[in-house]
Amino acid sequence: MHQPSIAPPAHCSFEPEDWLRLAQCWHPVARACDIGPAPVKATLLDEPLVIYRIKGQVVVARDACPHRGVPLTLGFHDEEGIVCPYHGLRFGEDGRCNRIPSSPDQPVPAKLNLTHFAVEERYGLIWTCLAFDPENPQPLPVMPHWHDEGFQQINCPAFEVNGFAGRQVEGFLDVAHFAWIHTNTFADPENQLVPDYSPQETTFGFIADYWSSVGNYPASADFRAPEGFRWLRHFEMHLPFTATLTIHFPGDARLVIMNAASPVSARVTRMFAPIARNFDLHVPVEDVHAFNLRVFEEDRLMVESQRPEKLPLDLTLEAHIPADRSSIAYRRGLKKMGFGDFFLV
């Protein structure tokens, strides 16, 4: 198999082999609405990045001018690209250098072009792959209902968690913590039972249909589901760090949440959460942002406090309960992909 010629950055927090496996996957690095002509800073897998939009094209590149290594996110933009603040070199489409102010008549050598990466704009997010392999391309995660008629598209502001992406994703998949962590937002503290469910392996990870009586209306809402209504939560895990949850409300109402955990480093995660829904379309988007943030904030302390920080893929290293079926499927899926301990010790 062809291996892309890219190496982990200096001071990388991942094991080199795990870093390369992660670099071959797609990860979100920004909301599309936040990217314009000006340079925007991001970090993925310990790699500092600059993101900008030029003539309709989004460029994701290493945040270092090839000339003297100054971060381009310290620079500015004009109509033809982003400009390094040190010597004024300018970079446009595909990260190509298109201007050397001190030598305007000199042909621009290819060595002055930015190291740029594969880019996709999907679900209101900018995705990149640091080690894209055209001979063995990895698929992007899929979000149900995003493009369906009647569904509103919402993209919540990103926020950071001081924890490993795998731990955060596993928490999103967990169904036993509702009655303990989310009682101020949607869950009933007296409804602690987790009915049986069975994850099913897929080519991209696994799916799990979880039926229960745990509602999903905000705790402050005046209405509830009909007596005896069973809520379906359909999880789709796209390895390694993106999951979607489709919640079936009464009738044909559907709410889809994507939990896209972008590994800034092995110990810092930048969370992106696109949402699609076909009900309550009158509710201000800002209210949706606020409620979603409250839910994720309820999880934050648990994720940031877990020890070990890394996710043990050896199932004998932690105890498990029947409600952990998705967690076990997740760890097995990562192990099957060849991942090890993730962290440099």
C-alpha positions as CSV (number, residue, x, y, z in Angstrom):
1,M,0.0,0.0,0.0
2,H,1.2,3.5,-0.8
3,Q,2.2,5.4,2.3
4,P,2.1,9.2,2.2
5,S,5.5,10.8,2.9
6,I,4.6,12.8,6.0
7,A,6.0,12.6,9.5
8,P,4.6,13.6,12.9
9,P,5.4,17.2,13.9
10,A,8.0,18.0,16.5
11,H,6.9,17.5,20.1
12,C,4.1,15.2,18.9
13,S,1.9,13.8,21.8
14,F,0.9,10.6,19.9
15,E,2.8,7.5,19.3
16,P,4.2,7.8,15.7
17,E,2.3,4.9,14.2
18,D,-1.0,6.0,15.8
19,W,-0.3,9.6,14.6
20,L,0.1,8.3,11.0
21,R,-3.1,6.3,11.2
22,L,-5.0,9.3,12.5
23,A,-3.4,11.5,9.8
24,Q,-4.9,9.3,7.1
25,C,-8.4,10.0,8.4
26,W,-10.6,13.0,7.9
27,H,-11.0,15.5,10.8
28,P,-12.9,18.8,11.1
29,V,-10.8,21.8,11.8
30,A,-13.3,24.7,11.5
31,R,-16.8,25.8,10.8
32,A,-17.2,26.8,7.2
33,C,-19.0,30.0,8.2
34,D,-15.9,31.1,10.1
35,I,-13.5,30.8,7.1
36,G,-13.1,33.8,4.8
37,P,-10.1,35.4,3.1
38,A,-8.3,36.2,6.4
39,P,-5.9,33.5,7.8
40,V,-7.5,31.4,10.6
41,K,-5.4,29.4,13.1
42,A,-6.2,25.7,13.9
43,T,-4.3,22.8,15.3
44,L,-4.8,19.1,14.4
45,L,-2.8,16.2,15.7
46,D,-0.2,18.7,17.1
47,E,0.2,20.2,13.6
48,P,-0.3,24.0,13.5
49,L,-2.5,24.9,10.6
50,V,-3.6,28.0,8.7
51,I,-7.0,28.1,7.0
52,Y,-8.2,30.6,4.4
53,R,-10.6,31.0,1.5
54,I,-9.5,32.3,-1.8
55,K,-11.6,32.5,-5.0
56,G,-14.1,30.0,-3.6
57,Q,-11.4,27.5,-2.6
58,V,-10.6,26.6,1.0
59,V,-6.9,26.1,1.7
60,V,-5.6,24.2,4.8
61,A,-1.9,24.4,5.1
62,R,1.0,24.2,7.6
63,D,1.1,27.4,9.5
64,A,4.6,28.3,8.6
65,C,6.0,30.5,5.8
66,P,8.4,28.3,3.7
67,H,10.8,31.3,3.6
68,R,11.7,31.8,7.3
69,G,9.1,29.9,9.2
70,V,6.9,32.8,10.5
71,P,3.3,31.7,11.2
72,L,1.0,33.0,8.5
73,T,-1.8,33.4,11.0
74,L,0.2,36.5,12.1
75,G,-0.3,37.9,8.6
76,F,-3.2,39.5,6.7
77,H,-4.9,39.1,3.3
78,D,-5.6,40.9,0.1
79,E,-7.7,39.9,-2.9
80,E,-5.0,37.4,-4.1
81,G,-4.1,35.5,-1.0
82,I,-2.7,35.7,2.5
83,V,0.5,37.7,3.2
84,C,3.4,36.8,5.5
85,P,4.0,39.7,7.9
86,Y,7.8,39.2,7.8
87,H,8.8,39.7,4.1
88,G,5.4,40.0,2.4
89,L,5.4,36.8,0.5
90,R,1.8,36.0,-0.6
91,F,0.0,32.7,-0.9
92,G,-3.1,32.0,-3.0
93,E,-4.9,29.0,-4.4
94,D,-3.5,25.6,-3.4
95,G,-1.1,27.4,-1.1
96,R,1.0,28.6,-4.1
97,C,3.3,31.5,-3.5
98,N,2.2,34.2,-6.1
99,R,4.3,37.2,-5.0
100,I,7.8,38.0,-3.7
101,P,7.8,41.7,-3.1
102,S,11.6,42.0,-2.9
103,S,12.1,40.2,-6.2
104,P,8.9,40.9,-8.2
105,D,10.4,39.8,-11.5
106,Q,11.8,36.5,-10.3
107,P,9.9,33.3,-11.1
108,V,8.5,31.8,-7.9
109,P,10.2,28.5,-7.1
110,A,8.0,25.6,-6.1
111,K,9.9,25.3,-2.8
112,L,8.1,28.5,-1.7
113,N,4.7,26.9,-2.0
114,L,2.9,26.0,1.3
115,T,2.6,22.5,2.5
116,H,-1.2,22.1,2.0
117,F,-3.5,19.3,2.8
118,A,-6.6,17.6,1.3
119,V,-9.8,19.6,2.1
120,E,-13.6,18.9,2.0
121,E,-16.4,21.2,3.0
122,R,-19.3,19.2,4.4
123,Y,-22.1,19.6,7.0
124,G,-21.0,23.2,7.5
125,L,-17.5,22.1,8.5
126,I,-14.1,22.2,7.0
127,W,-12.5,18.8,7.0
128,T,-8.9,18.0,6.3
129,C,-6.7,14.9,5.9
130,L,-3.0,15.4,6.7
131,A,-1.9,12.3,5.0
132,F,-4.4,11.8,2.2
133,D,-3.6,8.6,0.3
134,P,-5.3,8.7,-3.2
135,E,-4.7,4.9,-3.6
136,N,-6.5,4.2,-0.3
137,P,-8.7,7.2,0.5
138,Q,-10.6,7.1,3.8
139,P,-14.3,8.0,3.6
140,L,-15.7,11.1,5.3
141,P,-18.3,10.5,8.0
142,V,-21.9,10.7,6.9
143,M,-24.6,12.7,8.7
144,P,-28.2,11.5,8.3
145,H,-30.9,14.0,7.1
146,W,-28.5,16.9,6.7
147,H,-29.6,17.4,3.1
148,D,-33.2,16.2,3.4
149,E,-36.1,18.4,2.6
150,G,-37.7,20.0,5.6
151,F,-34.6,19.8,7.8
152,Q,-33.0,22.8,9.3
153,Q,-29.2,22.9,9.3
154,I,-27.5,24.3,12.5
155,N,-23.8,24.4,13.3
156,C,-22.9,25.1,16.9
157,P,-19.8,27.0,17.9
158,A,-16.8,24.8,18.5
159,F,-15.5,24.4,22.1
160,E,-12.5,22.6,23.6
161,V,-12.3,19.8,26.1
162,N,-9.1,19.1,28.0
163,G,-9.2,15.4,27.3
164,F,-8.6,12.7,24.7
165,A,-10.9,12.6,21.7
166,G,-11.6,8.9,22.3
167,R,-12.7,9.5,25.8
168,Q,-15.1,12.3,24.7
169,V,-16.6,10.2,21.9
170,E,-17.1,7.2,24.2
171,G,-19.0,9.5,26.5
172,F,-21.3,10.6,23.6
173,L,-22.0,6.9,22.9
174,D,-22.7,6.1,26.6
175,V,-26.4,5.7,27.5
176,A,-26.0,4.8,31.2
177,H,-25.0,8.3,32.3
178,F,-28.1,10.1,31.3
179,A,-29.8,9.8,34.7
180,W,-26.6,11.0,36.5
181,I,-25.1,13.7,34.4
182,H,-27.9,15.2,32.2
183,T,-30.7,15.7,34.7
184,N,-30.6,19.5,34.4
185,T,-31.1,19.4,30.6
186,F,-33.3,16.4,29.6
187,A,-33.0,13.2,31.6
188,D,-35.0,11.9,34.6
189,P,-32.8,11.0,37.6
190,E,-35.3,8.3,38.5
191,N,-35.1,6.6,35.1
192,Q,-31.8,4.8,35.5
193,L,-32.5,1.4,33.8
194,V,-30.6,0.7,30.6
195,P,-32.6,-1.8,28.4
196,D,-30.6,-4.3,26.3
197,Y,-29.3,-3.2,23.0
198,S,-26.9,-4.7,20.4
199,P,-24.4,-2.7,18.4
200,Q,-23.9,-4.0,14.8
201,E,-20.5,-3.8,13.1
202,T,-20.4,-1.8,9.8
203,T,-17.7,-0.9,7.3
204,F,-17.2,2.5,9.0
205,G,-17.5,1.3,12.6
206,F,-20.8,0.3,14.1
207,I,-24.5,1.3,14.5
208,A,-26.7,0.8,17.6
209,D,-30.4,1.3,18.1
210,Y,-31.2,2.1,21.7
211,W,-34.9,2.0,22.7
212,S,-35.8,3.4,26.1
213,S,-38.3,5.6,28.0
214,V,-35.8,8.3,28.6
215,G,-37.2,11.5,27.0
216,N,-35.3,14.1,25.1
217,Y,-37.4,17.2,25.7
218,P,-35.7,19.9,27.7
219,A,-36.3,19.5,31.4
220,S,-37.8,23.0,31.4
221,A,-40.4,22.2,28.7
222,D,-44.1,22.0,29.7
223,F,-44.8,19.0,27.4
224,R,-43.8,15.3,27.5
225,A,-44.1,12.3,25.1
226,P,-47.4,10.3,25.1
227,E,-47.7,7.7,27.9
228,G,-45.8,4.6,27.1
229,F,-43.8,6.2,24.2
230,R,-40.4,4.5,23.6
231,W,-37.7,6.8,22.3
232,L,-35.3,5.5,19.6
233,R,-31.7,6.8,19.7
234,H,-29.9,5.6,16.6
235,F,-26.1,5.9,16.9
236,E,-23.7,5.6,14.0
237,M,-20.0,5.5,14.9
238,H,-17.6,6.5,12.2
239,L,-14.2,5.5,13.4
240,P,-12.1,7.0,14.8
241,F,-13.7,10.1,16.4
242,T,-17.0,11.0,14.7
243,A,-20.4,9.8,15.8
244,T,-24.0,10.7,14.9
245,L,-27.1,10.4,17.0
246,T,-30.6,10.4,15.4
247,I,-33.3,10.8,18.0
248,H,-36.8,9.8,17.0
249,F,-39.3,12.1,18.6
250,P,-43.1,11.4,18.6
251,G,-44.5,11.4,15.1
252,D,-42.1,12.1,12.3
253,A,-39.9,14.6,14.3
254,R,-36.2,13.9,14.1
255,L,-33.2,15.4,15.7
256,V,-29.7,14.5,14.4
257,I,-26.5,15.5,16.3
258,M,-23.0,14.9,15.0
259,N,-20.3,14.6,17.6
260,A,-17.1,15.3,15.6
261,A,-14.2,15.2,18.0
262,S,-11.1,16.8,16.4
263,P,-7.9,15.8,18.2
264,V,-5.9,19.0,18.7
265,S,-3.4,16.8,20.5
266,A,-3.6,13.6,22.5
267,R,-4.9,15.6,25.5
268,V,-7.0,18.4,23.9
269,T,-10.1,17.9,21.8
270,R,-11.9,20.5,19.7
271,M,-15.6,19.6,19.5
272,F,-17.8,20.3,16.5
273,A,-21.6,19.6,16.6
274,P,-23.6,20.1,13.4
275,I,-27.4,19.6,14.1
276,A,-30.3,18.8,11.7
277,R,-33.9,18.8,12.8
278,N,-37.4,19.0,11.1
279,F,-39.3,20.5,14.1
280,D,-39.3,23.6,16.3
281,L,-38.0,25.5,13.3
282,H,-39.2,28.8,14.9
283,V,-36.9,28.4,17.8
284,P,-33.9,30.8,17.5
285,V,-30.7,29.2,16.5
286,E,-28.9,30.8,19.4
287,D,-31.2,28.9,21.8
288,V,-30.2,25.6,20.1
289,H,-26.5,26.6,20.5
290,A,-27.0,27.3,24.2
291,F,-28.9,24.1,25.0
292,N,-26.4,22.0,23.1
293,L,-23.5,23.6,25.0
294,R,-25.2,23.0,28.3
295,V,-25.5,19.2,27.5
296,F,-21.8,19.0,26.4
297,E,-20.7,21.0,29.4
298,E,-22.4,18.5,31.7
299,D,-20.1,15.9,30.2
300,R,-16.9,18.0,30.4
301,L,-15.9,17.4,34.0
302,M,-16.3,13.6,33.6
303,V,-14.2,13.5,30.4
304,E,-11.5,15.8,31.8
305,S,-11.3,13.8,35.1
306,Q,-11.0,10.3,33.7
307,R,-7.9,8.3,34.4
308,P,-6.1,7.0,32.6
309,E,-6.4,9.9,30.2
310,K,-6.0,7.6,27.2
311,L,-8.6,5.1,26.2
312,P,-7.6,1.5,27.2
313,L,-8.1,-0.6,24.1
314,D,-7.2,-3.7,26.1
315,L,-10.6,-4.6,27.5
316,T,-9.1,-6.3,30.5
317,L,-7.7,-3.0,31.9
318,E,-11.1,-1.6,33.0
319,A,-14.2,-3.2,34.4
320,H,-17.4,-3.2,32.2
321,I,-21.1,-3.4,32.8
322,P,-23.9,-4.5,30.3
323,A,-24.7,-0.9,29.4
324,D,-21.2,-0.6,28.0
325,R,-21.9,-2.5,24.8
326,S,-21.3,0.6,22.6
327,S,-18.1,1.4,24.5
328,I,-16.8,-2.1,24.0
329,A,-17.7,-2.0,20.3
330,Y,-15.9,1.3,20.0
331,R,-12.7,0.1,21.6
332,R,-12.7,-3.1,19.5
333,G,-13.2,-1.0,16.4
334,L,-10.2,1.1,17.2
335,K,-8.1,-1.9,18.0
336,K,-9.2,-3.5,14.7
337,M,-7.9,-0.4,12.9
338,G,-4.5,-1.1,14.4
339,F,-4.4,1.7,17.0
340,G,-2.2,1.2,20.1
341,D,-1.9,3.3,23.2
342,F,-2.4,6.7,21.4
343,F,-0.2,8.6,23.8
344,L,3.5,9.1,24.0
345,V,4.4,8.1,27.5
